[in-house]
Amino acid sequence: MRIKPLLFNNLRSSFANMSIFAKSGMLQAGGKHASGCDLAKFGKCPYTGKMTQREILKALRENGPFKGLPNVRVANLVEQPEAKQGRFDAKFDLEFGDAKVEVCVEVKSTFTPKQVEQIAPWLSQMKAMKDGTAFALVCPAISPQSQRLCIERNVDFMDLAGNVFINVPGKLLLQRVGMEPQKEMSPSFYRNPFSGKSSRILRVLLQKPRAWTLGEIAKELAQEKSTQCAGVSFGVSFSLASRVLRSLEEELLVMRRNSSILVPEPRRLLSRWAQEYKDRYRGYLRRSFKIPNPFGHDLESVRQDLDSRLGRQCYAFTGTAAASRIAPFVDVDSFDFYTSDEAGVKDLREYASTRPPVGPDLRAVYPFDAGVFLYLLPTGDGTPVVSSVQTYLDLFARGGRDLTQAEYLFEKQIAPEWVRR
């Protein structure tokens, strides 16, 4: 059986980055695909909010995961009776052209990387026992991290945003990823560990990598004081810390050993945070002000004048200015600093407007969370500099040549600190 290439013309025009071709007896779709569910032809993904199993199966019956794939459709869907060991929630025929494969599905409201690891051996066993049948997970939305892990483990999946991976050797290879749901689906316990107060837990884990208990992390944050930030509290509740740690565990970014929490791969956790941080960096820039620099070309001159104008309010250098403390060859194109002193910045802007600029611009950034002031680096002259982890995040987010400086900072300071601990 050969599916004519003509069947896929509409798909090529709708998904410019998707490569689709047919082989004898086999349909294959692969490549880098459309970046979202908001497609001109198919409209926004309608499946949002918490869904019951019956609602998910109804959407599956309506061909939800396969919308936009010509001549690929769900047929003969049968819901299984109440749970018996080894039974799936439903099965259906996935028809493509004149051929079809049987698909048994397990319905999940959410699906994390940890759950992938747990269920992968069982699904592999099912595949081995029944050749020519797909055993797939179906979910309203599956995160990119879970999708990648499923593909690595050869776990079939589909979600209602349109992400699909079905691999039946010799019969069907169907893959479409990069589809984004209109609303992110997360477990009820989930707390985004990469933003706001939640990120303070990450700062502890990455700045002081060792085995921690939940109580020790909460105590560390409650007791941590910044000499530059009078009156600032870094503490978080036990509830928040617990939810963040569980979220990290579900993402396989931390692991538990009895009551202890460990980071098995600190670099992977830092890289994941850096990518998430980069996606939000524009928001930080919208809360920043560029100010002509009337103080000088070197960090020490700028620091002395900022001390006199911002007083003992929170401020600390970041970006290339902070990196220059470690790598003197860094080209400082602006003196970026976090501050909580809005009145002081207003006075600084007024003062700078009356003086000729003599060095790279200043950039005052108002942080979304005081955690940026956690673990300021000790300097002999008292210059306030954010932690090496925060400097890395800001350099990574800026990209370009600053990305090179981020990697240098990691190799020369962050990684050696991890080894020493």
N, C-alpha and C positions, 0 to 999 in steps of 0.2 A: 504494500500500500504506500502510495506517495501522496503527500498533501501538496497541492499546487501552491507555489509561492504567491500567486495572485490573492490567496486568502488573507495575506498579511499586509496588503497595501495600506489599508486604513490604519493599521497599528503603526506602521512606519511613519505615517504622516502625523499621528497623534503623539508618539513618543520618539522625538527626534534622536535621542541618544540610545535607543534600544535597538539591538541587533536581533532579528528574528529570522530563522531559516528552518527548513524542514529536511529531514532525512527519511529514507525509506523505512517505514514502520516506526518513526520516532519524531516527536515534536520537541524542538529545543528553543528556549528563549533565554537570552543571557545578555550580559553587558551592564553598563551603567545606565540607569533608567531615569525616568522623570522624577523631579525633585519633590513632588507633592501630590496630594489628592485633588487639589483645586485645578482641574484640567478643563480647558475651554469646552471640550466635547462632552465630557462626562459629568461636569459639575463637581461640587465639593462632596467629600465623603460624608454621607448622612448619619453614620453610626457613631454617636457620641454619648458620653455619660455612661453610668453603670448599666450593664445589660444582664438579663437573666439568660440561662441556658436556652430556654425556649426562644427568646428574642434573637440570640446568636444563630440558632439553627434556622430560624425563619429568614434571617438575612442571608444565610448560606444557601437556602433553597431558592432565594431570589438572585443567586449568582453574584452576591456581593464581592467576594474576593477576586472574581475574574472579570469584573466589568472592564471593558476596554480591550479585552483579548478576543478578537473575532473567532467565531467557531469553537470557542472553548466554553463549555457550560456544564452546570450541575444537573443531573437527572436521577430520578428514582431514589430520592433521599428517603431513608427509613430511620426513624428514631428507635433506639433500642429500648427494651423494657428496663425496669428498675435494676440498679447495679447488681451484677453478678461478677464474680472474679473472672478477669480476663475479657470482659465485655467492654465494647466501646460505646460512646454516647450515640453515635449514628454511623451510618455508612451510605455511600452514594456512588453512582457512576459518574466519572469525569469524562465527558465526551469531547473529543477534538477531531474535527473532520469526520471521517467514517470509522474512527477507532474509539476505544474507551478503555479506561482502567478503573478498577474498584478502589475506592478510598474509604478507609475506616478512620473516623475522627474522634479525638478526645477534646472536649470543650473545656476551655479555661477562661475565667474572667480576666485574669492577668497572667503574665508569664515572664519570669525573671531568669537571668543566667543561671542562678543556683538551681531553679526548677529544671532547666534544660539538662544540667549535669545529672540530676537525680533521675529523670525519666528516660534519658537517652539509652541506657542499657536495655531497658524493657522494650522500647520501640525497636531497637536493633534485633532483639530476640524475635519479636513478632515478624519483622521483615524476613528473617532467616527461615521462619516456620512456614510462611505463606508467600512464596515467590510470585512476583507479578502483581502484587497488591501494595498500595501505598498506605502507610499508617501515619496520619498527620495530626498535628495540633492546630486547633482553630481558636482564635482569640479576637476580641474587638480591635486591639492594637498591640503589636509586638515591637519592643524597642530595637533600635539598630544593633545594640550590643547582643541581645538575645538572638536576633537574626543571624549575626555573624557566627555565633557559637553553634546555632542549629546547623548551619551550612558546613562548618568544620566537623561536626559530629554526624553529619548525614541524617539529620532529623527533619522530616517533612513538616512544613508548617504553612499556614495561610492566615491572614488577618483581614478584617473588614475594611481596612484602608487600601487593600490591593496588593500587599506584599505576599509573595508566594514562592515556595520552594518545594517542588515535588520531583523526586528522583526515583523512577522505576527502571532499573537497567534494562536496556534493549527495547523499551516501550515508550518511555516518556521522561524528558528532562525539561521542566518548566520552572523558570526562575525570573521573578520580577521583584526588585527591592528599591528602596529610596522613596516609597510612597508614605506621605505623612498624614496622620489622622487630623481632623479638624480640631480635636481636643485630645490631649495626651491622657492615656489611661494608665493609672498607677494603682498599686495595692493600697488599701485603706491605711496601712501603717506607714506608707512611704513618706519620707521627708527628703527633699532635694538636699543632698549633703554638700553641694558645691556653691551655695549662695547664702547670704545673710549670716545670722548667728550660727547656722549649721556648719559653716565652713571653719569655725573655730575648732571643731573636733578634728578636722583634717590638719589644721596647723599643729596641733599637739602630736598627731600620729606621724607627721612628716618632719617636723622640726626636732622631735625627740623620739625617733623610732625605737621602740622596745615593746615588750609585752605589757599591756595596760589592762586594768579592770575598768568597768564602767565608773565605779566610785572614784578611782584614782584620776581618771580624766576629768570628772566633774570637780574634784578637789584641786587639781592642777590649774584649771581655768579660774576657779574662785580665788585662789591664792596669788595668781600671777599679777604682778603690778608693773606698770610701765613708768619709768622715771620721767618720761616726757609727757605723760598723759595723766595729770592730776585728777583724781576723782572718777576716772573711767573704770567701769567694771567689765570684766571679760567673762563672768560666770554665766552658765547656762543651766537649765533645769535638768534633773535626772531624766524626765520624760523625753525632752528633746534629744539629749545625748543617746538615749536608748533607741529612739526611732532612727536617728542618723546612722548609728552603728548597724542596726538591722538592715537598713537600706543598703549600706555598703557591703554587708555580708551577702545580700541577695544578688548584688552585682559582681560577686566574687572578688571584691577589692580588698576585703579583710577576711580573716578566718578566726574562728574561736577554738581555743584549746582549754577545755574546762571553763573556768570563769574569765580567762584571759583573752584579750583581743590582740591579734598580730596582723601586721601588714606583710604578706609573703613577698610582694613585688612592689616596693616603694616607688620605683620609677614608673611603673604602669599606672599607679594611683596618681602620681604627679602629672603624668602626661594626660590622663583623662580629665583631671581638674583643669589643666592648662587649656585644653580644647573647649571645655564648657565655659571657662573664664573668657576666652577669646570671643566667644559668641555674644557675651554680655559687655564687652569692652566699650562698644560705642555708647552704651548707657553711661558708663563712667565719664567718657569724654564730654557728654552733654552736661555733666555736672562739674565742668572744669572751666577755668579762665586762664587765658594767656595774658601775661603781664610783661611789658618791656622791662629789661633787666638793667637797672642803673647802678648795680653793686660791683660787678667785676666778672672776670672770666673763670675764676677758680671757685671750687666748692666752699673753701674756707671763708672767702670774702662774702659770698652769698649767705652762708650760715650765720655769720656775725650780725649782718644787717637784719636777717629774718628774726634772729633772737631778740633784737631790740624792738622789732615792730609787732611780732606775734606773741611776745612774752612767753609764758610757760604753758600756753595752750598747746594742744596736740598738733604737732606737725613732724613729718619725717620724709626724707628724700627717698625717691624710688627711681626706677628706670635706669637710663645711662648714667645719671648722676650718682646713683647708689652703686652701680657696677664699676664705676671708676675707682672706687675704693679698693677693689680687688684687681682690676685690670687697668693700670694707669694709661694704657694706649687707647682706651675707649674715646671715641669722638663724641663729646657731650654736646648734643644739638639743642637740648633744653634742660633746664633744672626743674624736673617734675617733683612735686611734693604733695603728700596728703595733709590735709588740715581740717580741723573742726572749728576754726576761728573765723567765722564769716565776717564779723565786724573788723577783725584784723586784716583780712584780705581786702575788704573795701577800702580801708585806710591805705593799704599798700598800693592798691591800684591808683588811688588819687595821688599818692606821693610819686609813683613811677611816671605818671603822666606829666609831671613838671620837671623831669630830669632826662638828659639824653641817655639812650641805651648804650651800654658798653660791653655787653656780653650776650650769650645765648638767652633767649626768652625764659621767663619763669612760667611754670604752669601749676596753678593751684587746683587741686582735685579734692572735692568733698566726697569722702567714701560713703558707700551704702551701709557699711558696718564698721564698728570700731576695731574689729579683729585685725585690720591692716596694721594696727599699732602693736600687735602682740609679738613678743620676742624681737624687739628692736635690737639691732646688732650693736655690741659694745664698741665704741671707738675712743681712742686715746684723747682726742681733742673735744669730745662731747658732741660731735656732729650726729644728729639723729638720722638713722638710716633704717629702713624697714628690713625685715628678716630676709635671708637669702631666698627663701621660698617665695615670698611676695615679690621680690625683685625679679625672680625668674618668671613668674606669672605675667608681670607687666611687660617685660621684654618680649616674651613669647607672643603676647597679644598684639604688640605693635608690629611684629613681623619684619620682613626685609632684613637689613643688616643687623637689626636688634635681635633677630632670631639666632644669629651666629653668637652674639654676646650671651644670650640665654644659655646656649649649649656650653660655652666656655665657663660660665658661672657654675653650671651643673658639674662639669668635669673637675673644676679646680676647688670648689668649695662644698657644694651640697653632697655629692657622692662621697668625698673623703670624710665628711662629718658622719655620714651614715655608717661607714666602715669603722670609724673610731668608736661608735656607740655599740 
